[in-house]
Amino acid sequence: MNTWDEHLESSTVKHSFPISAIAVDDSNIYSTAGDGQLIVLNKFDLSHINTIQVSDSDLLCITLDGKYVYTGAVYSDGQLRIWDKDGTTLLNSLEDRTCSILSLSSSKGLLIAGTSDGSISIWSKPDWNRIAEIRTEQHILLSTTIDEAYIYAGGLGNCVSVYTRSNHEHVTNLIGHDANVLSLAVDDRFVYSGSGEIWWGGPGSPRPPSFESAIRVWDKQSWECIAILSGHTDNVNALAIDDISIYSVSDDDSLRIYKKSDWSQVAVMDRGLGVVKALACDVENIYIGDAQGKVIKIPKSAVLQPR
């Protein structure tokens, strides 16, 4: 285990609930939580820029592109909101029926949302026309991502459903997880999926004494699982990647880092983070939304070359 306490920076402005999602661009950090707020921080010194009371309901997901920030709310609100990054002004609000928006992804001309009724909603940008809805067999979608060729969705089906970006046809299901797919990431060669359990048979049902908490790596040419990254002991809630590493956070109070070159674990931090749902990274830093509602910034240089 590595001790990086002296390298951590924490925001003074925080949510009143654990952070559910976090995103970062060239200048700012954007976070959402169960308090219905969107908080904007300066990326470099974590100073407070703005707090917006978006909704009275939980905000479970956030994504962004070069111009806009997108937030999704739970079923009692059900709105997908589009914000101007420069002024953090609400530009549009897209109603997605009466279900929760649990995951958002943006890529070039498309914005997609994974919802609690098992659908993938697809909008064109920047006119915000809803151009398609994909009905999956997963009942509840917990994670989505998109690349130049495919749309990916994971959820209670314990698999990753893959669809073509061009005509939304089903390509395959990536089967191998023994638990729900809670998180997704993708690069040019691979799909990365993190697992855990959020649904145990309904209210009052006992949690299984053991379940899969793993990251699976899938080859985009063969759709085969080529590696299983172990180490986490509870839900793998969020993934982030760069050219050399895979970053993951979990309900087990840890941040883990794996090398893409050989899939080995190279670092782990589990010192008082609490249940962690939110993770992002840029070229220099890792950003975590912790259980106390604060944003934590960790330099990659401290993580990958610890003292």
N, C-alpha and C positions, 0 to 999 in steps of 0.2 A: 504494500500500500504506500502511496506517495502522500506526503503532507505538503499542501500548497497554500496553507492558511495565509502566509505572508504575502502571497500574490493576489489574493481575492480582493475585488472591489464590489461593494454592495450599494444599491441605490438607497437613498434616504426616503424618497417618496415610494409608497408601496400600495398594493391592493389590500383590501380587507379580507380577501379569500386567497387561497393558493392560486398561483398563476396557472391558467389552463393552456395558454398558447403564447408564443413569442415569435417575432420576426424582426429582421434587421436589414437595413439598406446602407448606403454609403455614409449616411449622417446620423441616423436615428435608430432607436430600438422601440418597437411597438409591442405592448403586452395587453392581454385580456384575461378576465377572471370571472368568478361567480358573482362578483359585485356589479356586473354589467358595465364596467368602466373600460375605456380604452385609454391607456397611459402611454405618453410619448416621452422618451428620454433622449438626451444627447448621448450618442454612442461613445464619445471620447472621454467624457468625465462623469457620465450618468446623472447629469443635472436634469432637473425637471423642465420640460417644455410645455406640456399640456396634459390635462385630464378631461376626458369627455364622458359624461354619463350617457352611454349609448342606449341602455335598456334597463328595465327592472328585472330582466331575466339573465340567466347565465350566458356568457359569451364563451363558447368552447373552442373556437378556431379562428385563425387569422392567416392571411397570406398577403403578398404584395407583388407589384411589378415596378417598372420604372416610373410610373405616374400615380398609381393608386394603391390604397390600402383597402382590404376587404375583410369584413368581420361577419361571423355567422352566429345566430342565437338559437336557443332551445325553443321547443314547440310552443310555449306560451307566448312567444314573440314571433319566431319563425322567419325573421327578416334577414336577408343578405344585404348588407349595407356597403356602399362604395364611398370612400373618403379620398379627398384631395390631399396628397402628402404635404404639399407646400403650406397650405393653410389649415390642414386637418378639418376641412369643411365637408359636411355630408353632401354628396352629389346625387346619389340615387339610392333607392331602397327597393329590393326585389323580393317579393313575397314568394316563398316556396311552400305553398299549401299550409298544412297545420302540423308539420313535423319538425324535429330538431335538425339543424344543420351541424353536423359533427366533424366535418373535414372540408377544407378548401384548398384548391391548387390553381395556379395560374401559369400559363405558358403561351407566349406570343399572342395569338388572336383569340385564345379561349380561356374561360374561367369555368371551373367545375366544382360541384359541391356534392359530397357524400352525405346522405340523409338517414334518419332513423327509420324510414320505411323501406330501406334497401334500394333506393334509387340514386342514380347519378344524374344530376341536372347539369346541363351544358349551356353556357351563354357565350355569345360572340362579343368581342371587345372592339371598339369602345361604344358600340350602339346599345349593348346590353339586351339584345334580342335573345330570347330563350329558343335555342335552335334544336334541342333534342333532350330526351329523357331516356336513360337506359335503366330498365328494370332488371335488377340482379336477383339471384336466388339466395342472397345472404341475409335477408330480413332486416338487419341493421348494419349500416356501413360505418366503420369507425376511422378509416384512413383512406386517403386517395393521393395519387400523384399522377403526373402527366409528363411525357417527353415528346419528341418530334413525331413519333410513329404510333404511340399507344397511350391508352388511359388505363390506370391500375386502381383497383379498389379492394380493400380488405375489411373483414368484419367478423360477424358471428358465424360465418360459414367455415371458419378455420382455414381459409385459403385466400389467395390473391386472384381476383378475376381480372382478366386482361381483355381489352377491347381495342379495335383499331380507332385511331384518332379521326381518320378521314370519313368513314361511314358507320362507325359505332358498332361494327359487327363483333360478336364474341369470338375470341381467338383461342383461349385456353383458360383453365384454372390451375394455378400453381399450388399443388397439393403436397402436404408434408407436415405442416404444423399440427400439433395436437392441442392447440388452444386458439383463442380468438386472435386475429391479426389487428393489433392496435396501432402500428406505426409503419410507415413506408418511406423509402427514399430510392432514387434511381440515378444512375450515371450512364455513360455511353455503352457500357458493357453489361452491367448487372442491375438487378432489382434487389433491394434489401428490405426484409420484412421482420418486424418485431412482434413477439407474441405475449400473451397473458390471458387472464380470465377476468371478465367483468360481469358475466351473467351466469348465475349458478342455479338456474331452474326457477327463478322468480323470488319475490319477497319471502324472507324467512328460510329459504333454502340454504343449506350449509355450504360453505366454501370447500372445495376439494382439498384434502390434506397436501396434495402435490399436483403440480401442473407444469406444462412447458413454459419456460421463460427464456426464450432463445431468439437470436437473430439468424435468419436464414438468408443465404446468398444464392440468387437464381441467375443462371446464364441466359441472356436475352436472345441468343441464337437457338439454343436447344430447349429452353425453358426448364432445364434440369436444375435441381438444387446441388450446388457444387461445394458448399461449406455451411456448417452450423457453428455459430459463434456463441459459446457458452460463457457462464460467469454470473449473470444476473440470477437472482433467486425470487424475483417477483416481476410484476408486469413491466414489459419494455414499452414505455409510454411514448417515447419520441426518439427519432434518429436524425442525425445530420452527417453529411459527408463532405470531404474535400478531395483533392487529388491523391492524397496518400493515406487518409485515415477514415475510419467510421467511428462516430461518437454516438453514445446511447445513454439515456437516463431512465430511471426505473422507480417503482414503488419501494424498492429495497434500499433506498437512501444512497444510491451510488451513481456516479458518472464513470463509464468505462470507455476505453479507446482501443481500437483494433487496427492493425496494419492491413492495408489492401494487398500488399505484396505477398503475404503468406497467411493472412487471416488470424494471426496471433494477437493476443491481448498484450498491449504494451504499457497500459497505465490504468489505475483505478483510484477513484476518490470516493470515500464514503464517510465523511466527517460532518454529520449534523445537517445535511441538506434536507432531510425529511422526504416525504413523498414528492417526487419531481415529475411533473407532467410536461414541461415545456423546455425546448432546447433549440438553439440556432447557433450558427457559426459564420464567421467571415474569414478573410485571409489570415488575420492575426490573432483573433480571440474566439473563445467559446462563451456563449451567453445562456444562462440557466434561469428559469423562473422557479423560485423555491416555494416551499410550503408556507412560508410566512408572508408571501405576497411580494417579495423583493426580487429585483433582477441582480444576478451575480455575474460578473465578468471575470474570466480566467484567461490569461495570456497562453497561447499555445506553446510558447517557448518554455514556460514553466511546467507545462504538462508533459511535453514530449522530451524535454531535457531537464528533468528535475534535479535539484541539488542533492 
